[in-house]
Amino acid sequence: MLNAHFPAGSIFSVHIFLIPYLCHMSEMRKVIVTGGTGYIGSHTVVELQRAGYEVVVLDNLSNSERSVLEGITAITGVQPAFLQIDICDRQALTDVLLMHQDAVGVIHFAAFKAVGESVEDPLAYYANNVGGMISLLQVMSVLNMDNLIFSSSCTVYGQPEVLPVTEDAPIQPAQSPYGNTKQICEEMLQDAAAAGLFHRVISLRYFNPVGADPSGLIGELPIGIPANLMPYITQTAAGLRDELKVFGGDYATLDGTAVRDYIHVSDLAAAHRIALERLIEKRHATAFETFNIGTGKGSTVLEVIHAFEQMTGVSLNYRIVDRRPGDVEQVWADTSRANQVLGWTAQRTLEDMAASAWKWEKRRVESKE
């Protein structure tokens, strides 16, 4: 694989075979996490460090803050290695991965993630999400690095015809450019695996992550107006926003609001560790595998709001407004494959999600006072 041919003058024309392989294996196994200061990435770093892995975080901090590293360190007692780079910069990515070529795997989170924003600025999403994946795959392939976990999404299903949705459901047209980038990235992974460039790849299709680490030291940290429901709820409850907008009240659902499968971010983080260990131990069935990561239960937006109010005792000022472009009506997971094959099951309830998210929000507000 190291004798792959690339255009003259490209960064891959360097004689990589002349570079001595660094085999200074430490007692801890090393994992590279792209987008590791982001919401799901940071919780996965915590999960990995608690399990004894050495973590190297790569992030350009375009949608996160360096202070997240302090929270990770406070929770685990270990400060992860951190390198501020953009994975779309292939030269920078090559330099970094050469330094950490002994890693047992890569978990890839780095991507833009807001459905509404992707509708408004689709080219930025294609350039970053698809371009970043191409960059990562090319560099990993040249350096003969395997064991890749991809942060995918239930948006790859579009609006499923049958619910709950299984991994074998027909892929419907994406409802947003964001969802389409996830579909394209999965297609690239499948094609790369079929070509023999990668032998162990897992795509985790997760549903709607919410909540925060039970410590309240890390959580969802949106920049600007939140695109996701729970931080919008907590910011409204904290008085940072005047009202909570509920997008759409005329869906064909129990109460007219959209249905999603909400999963605690710490349960989601555990799924990444378990998936990585499946690849490291070579227990995978095929070169490219997919797993739904959710609770298997759908909740309406109003059900989440009422669960938060009941758990916290805080009344929310919410208003139903027009539907948001790119949103699907309802989707929740069939998690049988993840439960039985991967050996993972969601543990936390919707009340756990609300309580931890509120603890995180209150801590943020208090720290600014």
C-alpha positions as CSV (number, residue, x, y, z in Angstrom):
1,M,0.0,0.0,0.0
2,L,2.9,2.3,0.5
3,N,3.9,2.2,-3.2
4,A,0.6,3.9,-4.2
5,H,1.0,6.3,-7.1
6,F,0.0,10.0,-6.7
7,P,0.5,12.9,-9.1
8,A,4.0,14.4,-9.2
9,G,4.3,17.2,-6.8
10,S,1.6,16.0,-4.5
11,I,2.4,15.6,-0.8
12,F,2.1,11.8,-1.3
13,S,5.1,11.7,-3.7
14,V,7.4,11.8,-0.7
15,H,9.3,8.6,-0.3
16,I,7.5,7.4,2.8
17,F,9.3,4.1,2.7
18,L,12.5,5.9,3.6
19,I,11.0,7.2,6.8
20,P,11.8,4.8,9.6
21,Y,8.7,3.4,11.3
22,L,8.4,4.6,14.9
23,C,7.6,1.5,17.0
24,H,7.9,3.0,20.5
25,M,4.8,1.3,21.7
26,S,3.8,2.5,25.2
27,E,2.0,0.3,27.6
28,M,-1.2,2.2,26.7
29,R,-2.7,1.8,23.3
30,K,-2.9,5.1,21.4
31,V,-6.1,6.3,19.6
32,I,-6.4,9.4,17.4
33,V,-9.6,11.3,17.7
34,T,-10.4,14.0,15.1
35,G,-12.8,16.6,16.3
36,G,-12.0,15.5,19.9
37,T,-12.9,18.8,21.5
38,G,-16.4,18.8,20.1
39,Y,-19.5,17.6,21.9
40,I,-19.5,13.8,21.1
41,G,-15.7,13.8,20.6
42,S,-14.9,15.1,24.0
43,H,-17.1,12.6,25.8
44,T,-15.5,9.8,23.7
45,V,-12.1,11.0,24.8
46,V,-13.2,10.7,28.4
47,E,-14.5,7.2,27.7
48,L,-11.3,6.2,26.1
49,Q,-9.0,7.6,28.8
50,R,-11.1,6.0,31.5
51,A,-10.5,2.7,29.7
52,G,-6.8,3.2,29.7
53,Y,-6.2,4.5,26.2
54,E,-3.7,7.2,25.3
55,V,-5.6,9.8,23.2
56,V,-4.3,12.2,20.7
57,V,-6.9,14.9,19.9
58,L,-6.9,16.7,16.5
59,D,-9.2,19.7,16.1
60,N,-9.2,23.1,14.4
61,L,-11.4,24.6,17.1
62,S,-13.8,26.0,14.5
63,N,-16.8,24.9,16.5
64,S,-15.4,24.1,19.9
65,E,-13.2,25.6,22.6
66,R,-9.8,24.7,23.9
67,S,-11.2,24.9,27.5
68,V,-12.9,21.6,26.8
69,L,-9.5,19.9,27.3
70,E,-9.5,21.3,30.9
71,G,-12.8,19.6,31.6
72,I,-11.5,16.3,30.2
73,T,-8.4,16.5,32.3
74,A,-10.4,17.3,35.5
75,I,-12.7,14.3,34.9
76,T,-10.1,11.7,34.0
77,G,-7.0,13.0,35.7
78,V,-5.2,12.7,32.4
79,Q,-4.6,15.6,29.9
80,P,-4.9,14.3,26.3
81,A,-2.4,15.2,23.7
82,F,-3.8,18.0,21.5
83,L,-2.8,19.3,18.1
84,Q,-4.7,22.2,16.5
85,I,-4.9,21.3,12.8
86,D,-7.5,21.2,10.1
87,I,-7.7,17.7,8.6
88,C,-8.5,19.2,5.2
89,D,-4.8,20.4,5.3
90,R,-3.3,17.1,4.0
91,Q,0.3,18.1,4.6
92,A,-0.4,19.0,8.2
93,L,-2.4,15.8,8.7
94,T,0.3,13.7,7.1
95,D,2.9,15.2,9.5
96,V,0.8,14.5,12.5
97,L,-0.2,10.9,11.5
98,L,3.5,10.1,10.8
99,M,4.2,11.1,14.4
100,H,1.4,8.8,15.7
101,Q,1.6,6.0,13.2
102,D,1.6,3.5,16.1
103,A,-2.0,4.4,16.9
104,V,-4.3,1.3,17.1
105,G,-7.2,3.3,15.5
106,V,-8.7,6.5,14.4
107,I,-12.2,7.8,15.5
108,H,-13.3,10.5,13.0
109,F,-15.7,13.2,14.3
110,A,-14.4,16.3,12.6
111,A,-17.2,17.8,10.6
112,F,-19.8,20.5,10.4
113,K,-23.0,19.2,11.9
114,A,-26.0,21.6,11.7
115,V,-28.9,20.6,9.4
116,G,-30.3,24.1,9.0
117,E,-26.9,25.7,8.4
118,S,-26.1,23.1,5.8
119,V,-29.2,24.1,3.9
120,E,-28.1,27.7,4.0
121,D,-24.4,27.0,3.1
122,P,-24.2,23.6,1.4
123,L,-20.9,24.2,-0.3
124,A,-19.1,24.7,3.0
125,Y,-20.5,21.4,4.2
126,Y,-19.4,19.5,1.1
127,A,-15.9,21.1,1.2
128,N,-15.4,20.4,4.9
129,N,-17.2,17.1,5.6
130,V,-16.5,15.3,2.3
131,G,-13.1,17.0,1.7
132,G,-12.0,16.2,5.3
133,M,-13.0,12.5,4.8
134,I,-11.1,12.3,1.5
135,S,-8.0,13.8,3.1
136,L,-8.1,11.5,6.1
137,L,-8.7,8.4,4.0
138,Q,-5.8,9.2,1.6
139,V,-3.3,9.9,4.3
140,M,-4.3,6.8,6.3
141,S,-4.2,4.6,3.2
142,V,-0.7,5.8,2.3
143,L,0.6,5.3,5.9
144,N,-1.0,1.8,6.1
145,M,-3.2,2.8,9.0
146,D,-6.4,0.8,9.6
147,N,-9.2,0.5,12.3
148,L,-11.4,3.5,11.5
149,I,-14.6,4.5,13.3
150,F,-16.8,7.0,11.4
151,S,-19.2,9.3,13.1
152,S,-22.2,8.9,10.9
153,S,-25.9,9.8,11.5
154,C,-29.4,8.6,11.2
155,T,-29.8,11.3,8.6
156,V,-28.4,8.8,6.0
157,Y,-31.9,7.2,6.1
158,G,-33.7,10.3,5.0
159,Q,-37.4,9.8,6.0
160,P,-37.6,6.0,6.4
161,E,-40.6,4.2,5.0
162,V,-40.6,1.7,7.9
163,L,-40.0,2.4,11.6
164,P,-38.0,1.6,13.6
165,V,-35.3,1.8,11.0
166,T,-32.8,-1.0,10.6
167,E,-29.3,-0.8,9.1
168,D,-30.6,-2.6,6.0
169,A,-33.3,-0.1,5.3
170,P,-33.2,1.5,1.8
171,I,-31.2,4.7,1.8
172,Q,-33.7,7.5,1.0
173,P,-32.7,10.8,-0.6
174,A,-31.1,13.0,2.0
175,Q,-33.3,15.7,3.4
176,S,-30.3,18.1,3.8
177,P,-26.8,18.7,2.6
178,Y,-25.6,17.7,6.0
179,G,-27.3,14.3,5.6
180,N,-26.0,14.0,2.1
181,T,-22.4,14.5,3.3
182,K,-22.9,11.5,5.7
183,Q,-24.3,9.4,2.9
184,I,-21.4,10.3,0.6
185,C,-18.8,9.6,3.3
186,E,-20.3,6.2,3.9
187,E,-20.2,5.4,0.2
188,M,-16.5,6.4,0.1
189,L,-15.8,4.2,3.1
190,Q,-17.6,1.2,1.5
191,D,-15.8,1.7,-1.8
192,A,-12.4,2.0,-0.1
193,A,-13.0,-1.1,1.9
194,A,-14.1,-3.0,-1.3
195,A,-10.9,-1.9,-3.0
196,G,-8.9,-3.3,-0.1
197,L,-7.5,0.0,1.0
198,F,-9.0,-0.5,4.5
199,H,-9.8,-3.8,6.2
200,R,-11.5,-2.7,9.3
201,V,-14.1,0.2,9.2
202,I,-17.2,0.7,11.3
203,S,-19.7,3.5,10.7
204,L,-21.8,4.3,13.7
205,R,-25.2,5.8,12.7
206,Y,-26.3,7.6,15.7
207,F,-29.5,9.2,16.4
208,N,-29.9,12.4,18.6
209,P,-27.2,12.8,21.2
210,V,-28.2,14.8,24.3
211,G,-27.1,15.2,27.9
212,A,-23.6,15.8,29.4
213,D,-21.0,14.0,31.5
214,P,-22.5,13.4,35.0
215,S,-19.7,15.6,36.4
216,G,-21.1,18.6,34.7
217,L,-17.6,19.5,33.5
218,I,-18.1,18.9,29.8
219,G,-21.3,19.0,27.7
220,E,-22.8,20.4,24.5
221,L,-21.2,23.8,23.8
222,P,-22.9,25.4,20.8
223,I,-21.4,28.5,19.3
224,G,-24.2,31.1,18.7
225,I,-27.8,30.0,18.5
226,P,-28.1,26.3,19.2
227,A,-29.1,24.0,16.3
228,N,-30.0,21.1,18.6
229,L,-33.0,20.8,20.9
230,M,-31.5,20.2,24.4
231,P,-29.1,23.1,24.5
232,Y,-31.9,25.3,23.3
233,I,-34.0,24.0,26.2
234,T,-31.3,24.5,28.8
235,Q,-30.4,28.0,27.6
236,T,-34.1,29.0,27.7
237,A,-34.4,27.6,31.2
238,A,-31.3,29.5,32.3
239,G,-32.7,32.7,31.0
240,L,-30.2,33.1,28.2
241,R,-32.9,33.0,25.6
242,D,-36.4,34.5,25.8
243,E,-38.2,31.5,24.3
244,L,-37.8,28.1,22.9
245,K,-38.9,27.7,19.3
246,V,-40.4,24.3,18.4
247,F,-40.1,23.8,14.7
248,G,-43.3,22.4,13.4
249,G,-46.5,21.4,15.2
250,D,-48.4,19.9,12.3
251,Y,-46.5,16.6,11.8
252,A,-48.5,13.3,11.8
253,T,-47.2,12.4,15.2
254,L,-48.7,12.0,18.7
255,D,-48.7,15.7,19.5
256,G,-47.8,17.2,16.1
257,T,-44.1,17.7,16.9
258,A,-41.2,15.8,15.3
259,V,-40.1,12.5,16.7
260,R,-36.5,11.6,17.4
261,D,-34.5,8.8,19.2
262,Y,-32.7,10.7,21.9
263,I,-29.6,9.0,23.3
264,H,-27.3,10.1,26.2
265,V,-23.9,11.2,24.9
266,S,-22.1,9.1,27.4
267,D,-23.8,6.0,26.1
268,L,-22.9,7.0,22.6
269,A,-19.2,7.5,23.7
270,A,-19.2,4.0,25.1
271,A,-20.4,2.7,21.7
272,H,-17.3,4.2,20.1
273,R,-14.9,2.4,22.5
274,I,-16.7,-0.9,22.1
275,A,-16.7,-0.6,18.3
276,L,-12.9,0.2,18.3
277,E,-12.2,-2.8,20.4
278,R,-14.2,-5.0,17.9
279,L,-11.8,-3.8,15.2
280,I,-8.6,-4.1,17.3
281,E,-9.5,-7.6,18.3
282,K,-10.4,-8.4,14.6
283,R,-13.9,-9.6,15.5
284,H,-15.5,-7.7,12.5
285,A,-17.6,-9.7,10.1
286,T,-16.8,-7.6,7.0
287,A,-14.4,-4.9,6.1
288,F,-17.2,-2.2,6.4
289,E,-19.8,-2.5,9.1
290,T,-22.7,-0.2,10.1
291,F,-24.5,0.0,13.5
292,N,-27.5,2.0,14.6
293,I,-26.7,3.7,18.0
294,G,-29.9,4.8,19.7
295,T,-32.3,3.8,22.4
296,G,-34.9,2.2,20.1
297,K,-37.6,4.6,21.4
298,G,-38.9,7.7,19.8
299,S,-39.9,10.8,21.7
300,T,-41.6,14.0,20.4
301,V,-40.1,17.4,21.0
302,L,-42.9,18.2,23.4
303,E,-42.3,15.0,25.4
304,V,-38.6,16.0,25.8
305,I,-39.7,19.5,26.9
306,H,-42.1,18.1,29.5
307,A,-39.6,15.6,30.7
308,F,-37.1,18.4,31.3
309,E,-39.7,20.5,33.1
310,Q,-40.7,17.6,35.3
311,M,-37.1,16.7,36.1
312,T,-35.9,20.2,36.9
313,G,-39.1,22.0,38.1
314,V,-38.4,24.8,35.6
315,S,-41.2,25.9,33.3
316,L,-40.2,26.6,29.7
317,N,-41.5,29.4,27.6
318,Y,-41.9,27.7,24.2
319,R,-43.7,28.5,21.0
320,I,-44.5,26.4,18.0
321,V,-43.2,27.9,14.7
322,D,-43.0,26.8,11.1
323,R,-41.2,23.6,10.2
324,R,-37.4,23.9,9.6
325,P,-36.1,23.0,6.1
326,G,-34.2,19.7,6.1
327,D,-35.9,18.1,9.1
328,V,-37.6,14.7,8.8
329,E,-40.9,14.0,10.5
330,Q,-39.9,11.1,12.6
331,V,-37.2,8.5,13.0
332,W,-36.0,6.1,15.6
333,A,-33.7,3.2,15.7
334,D,-33.9,-0.6,15.6
335,T,-30.8,-1.3,17.8
336,S,-30.9,-5.1,17.6
337,R,-27.6,-5.3,15.6
338,A,-25.7,-3.1,18.0
339,N,-27.2,-4.9,21.0
340,Q,-26.5,-8.4,19.7
341,V,-23.5,-8.1,17.5
342,L,-21.6,-5.2,18.9
343,G,-22.5,-6.0,22.4
344,W,-23.6,-2.4,23.3
345,T,-26.9,-1.2,24.9
346,A,-28.0,2.2,25.9
347,Q,-28.2,2.6,29.7
348,R,-29.5,6.0,30.5
349,T,-33.0,7.4,30.4
350,L,-34.5,10.6,29.0
351,E,-34.6,11.9,32.6
352,D,-30.9,11.2,32.9
353,M,-30.3,13.2,29.7
354,A,-32.3,16.2,31.0
355,A,-30.7,16.2,34.4
356,S,-27.1,16.0,33.2
357,A,-27.7,18.7,30.5
358,W,-29.2,21.0,33.1
359,K,-26.3,20.4,35.5
360,W,-23.8,21.3,32.7
361,E,-25.8,24.5,31.8
362,K,-26.1,25.7,35.4
363,R,-22.4,25.2,35.9
364,R,-21.6,27.3,32.8
365,V,-23.9,30.1,33.9
366,E,-22.4,30.1,37.4
367,S,-18.9,30.2,36.1
368,K,-19.7,33.4,34.2
369,E,-21.2,35.2,37.2
